[in-house]
Amino acid sequence: MLLLIFFLLPIVLAQNYTFETKYVEVPVDHFNFKTNTTFSLKYLVNDTFFKPNGTIFIYTGGELEVEVFAQNSGFLYEIAPQFDALIVFAEHRYYGESLPFGNESFASLKNLGYLNSRQALADYVYLINELQQNYTSDNAKKLPAVAFGGSYSGMLAAWLKMKYPNSVIGSLASSAPIWLFKDQTPCDTMYKIVTQDFETLGSEKCRSTIEKSWKVIRNYTSTDQGKSEIADLWNLCAPVNATNDIVDWLYGVYIILAEMNYPYPTNYVRPLPGNPIEEYCKVLDTLDSDKDLDLLKVLGDALQIYTNYTGTNKCNEISTALGEANDITWSFQECTELLTTSCSRDEDMFENYEYNFTAFSERCFETHGIRPRSLDLPILEYGDKDLSAANNIIFSNGLVDPCSGYGVLTNASDWLNTVAIVMEDAPHHMDLRASNENDPSSVKQARGMEIQYIQKWVDTESITNRVNMWLLILLSIPLVFAQNDTNATAYTFDTKYLEVPLDHFTFIEDTTYLSLKYLVNDTFFGPNGTILFYTGGETAIELYAQNSGFIFEIAPQLNALIVFAEHRYYGESLPFGNESFSSPENLGYLMTVRKKIPAVAFGGSYSGMLAAWLKMKYPNSVIGALASSAPIWSFKNQAPCNTVYKIVTEDFETLGSQKCRSTIEKSWGIIRNYTSTDAGKSDIANLWNFCDPAETSEITEWLSGIYIVLAEMNYPYPTNFITPLPANPIQKFCAALDTLKSDEDLDLLKALGSALQIYTNYTGTTKCNQAGLVLDQINSETAWAFQECTELIFPECSRDEDMFENHEFDFEAFSDICFERFGVRPRSEEVPLLKYGDKDLSTANNVIFTNGLLDPCSGNGVLTNTNVSLGLNTVVIVMSRAAHHMDIRASNENDPDWVKQTRVIEIHHIQEWVNNYYNDDQ
């Protein structure tokens, strides 16, 4: 409960910094698409020092109105001229004016449920993108942004860089207690540091007197008369109702005095003198009596340092420092996502108490009508002590500060460009305050180091061409290919279900849960084992489980438990059962996203994207990820929009023939000519054995899908998923098409129909063909289309250099199609970039990206580590003539050497991750 105190200290300075107040419209809920409701997020801008090609300094606001931060972070102003910086202070939702539902924001749990750090971080990403668009000169590279924050704001600054590495080039996280959650540090850490401060900066007598006072206070407040006496002695506005009220208040006073023990006067919670602990203890040390009443009198005199230093207070209110509205808001965050576990022990000066989660849960329910889901929640969301994704982050802490016990105080070799700065004699985020002649040397030195690192980040950003590769677009046919080899193994599993919240990102009444299906095989599981975890994608989970033989092949040497997890809205994992696709409201929750047994994530194609993002977004969840054929750079301006079509064209030209490519290119006009009349549609239906005549668009889209599938599935052995296919299907398709000897349109259509039998009826058992159906799994078409319309926006196109019909991506037309089909529009083409980052892979630590160059998805994948911001131990493997995620299929005697070699490399790295995990003593 009292941990809210040490988050609150952006201190008001004498300077009066001026700002222009602005607002940006951001989604109320960034994490589902059942509504497009927005609200006005407030931010303050100072452009005094800004110049073109400058830098954006953004302060990630915390648990107070934004003006407090803006007036109390003088360091940003002092260094802004050096960086030509635009200074921006962003307000945290639900604090200050940034209320998603106006005056009704606190009226119900439903309205308050959108308050959490995850939503706030997404707000800041939207704002940074808006600033970069508005302040970047035409045709210039977007402005780099640096995040700043202290205490809770410092946690947000660090998490922003870790969760959204492309949003900022670095973060200064001052006094950020990011390790204050379950089992991360001893639960009495804060109280021990406060005690040490009072003992070393004050006196041993001061500490002992405070320690003795608790029993005296409880004795007096056990009666109404005693409560009145204390009220008179301490000039309280009214007697306290309960003993705990005054005890909690005193706890807060001591924490604040420790945090605010600056060597000069400050004014935020209360006006305080310089070195307030020393001043407080000087008064308390005048006690020369053993009488309880005398102790209370002297304690009341000492409290004047906190309660009435200016001598202007008529009486003292027993309350916390944030104020009533912010107390409610912060309490809600503590009850839902920021679950801290404080306690007090014999070695500190506070009363002994142990943390009781059940009692805490009851208080939350009484106050807010909601119970915390789990103490593990913040660790699952923000990681445990794994900072491998914390690239370009400065963690600064003063050892006088109670928060420092939960902060990062030492560097680790596996934290890329992440620095821990310790200020021996500094209190709470002193380095972010304006310079003062009384600043200790450790603070001055810290600021000097911080400036150097920020300059390094900016210089690196300005000279680095982040990615210069041939890449991009489209997952228009996201596929998983079933193993259908002659010696294929039928893998067996136990089918299980896990109850998970329908909405992980919002806290609302009567939390709805869904049964998430997963499959388990424990045949190879043993001591010091590993969890091999397949991140299911866009089809039923059984198809992945039966078609990822590589995982089974390596399981014995890793003593592995094999798990395949189904993606919500695919297969049986339907949040609303048969009604899951009945409305945009129900579809809106469709999204991607111990010393325990280590887990390794696996995935191919869209599942590969999920595996990579799982390691990048939640680095503590898995020790590594194998992302095969993962087109993670498929979004706006990441590569030419016709990349997929170019690779498919090259495959048909080089694996088939130039004639094959030319015939396909010629066919589009003929098909459109024939399908311009009902008679022509019937002719094509007869020639191609359609079940019913089809419209032009159905036929052309169907053919485009087939060509992409043939390119992706061009394995050197038979396969069977969408339809049975022979080995090397492109070669066989083109061999059939190349039999064309005539220039007649009808002959071309006949030859194309014959070639299409390779795809449509290879086994000779298909009665007729249905144009338009390439993915025929239940839910796949609808669910995937909804994802494309909301979060995975692929701007694909076709140009003269490929064999497909020319078309450009039209976002407005695409939006209209989405609205017509689902009643929703994509919020912006920027959504996937903001959510998953652009081409910054600095958090992709222990991720293997593999791609075969025959695969159309490879153009959107990671193909080289040259001039790319890659994370620590990130591996890029290119298989020059492999098809779609061929490396995670079961071994086959016809596998090319480069696939075999890739698997050896993958096994080596996975084994290394596991060994490092079990050998790590941290």
Disulfide bonds with the S-S distance in Angstrom:
Cys187-Cys343 1.85
Cys206-Cys281 2.12
Cys237-Cys315 1.99
Cys335-Cys364 2.02
Cys641-Cys797 1.83
Cys660-Cys734 2.14
Cys691-Cys768 2.02
Cys789-Cys818 2.03
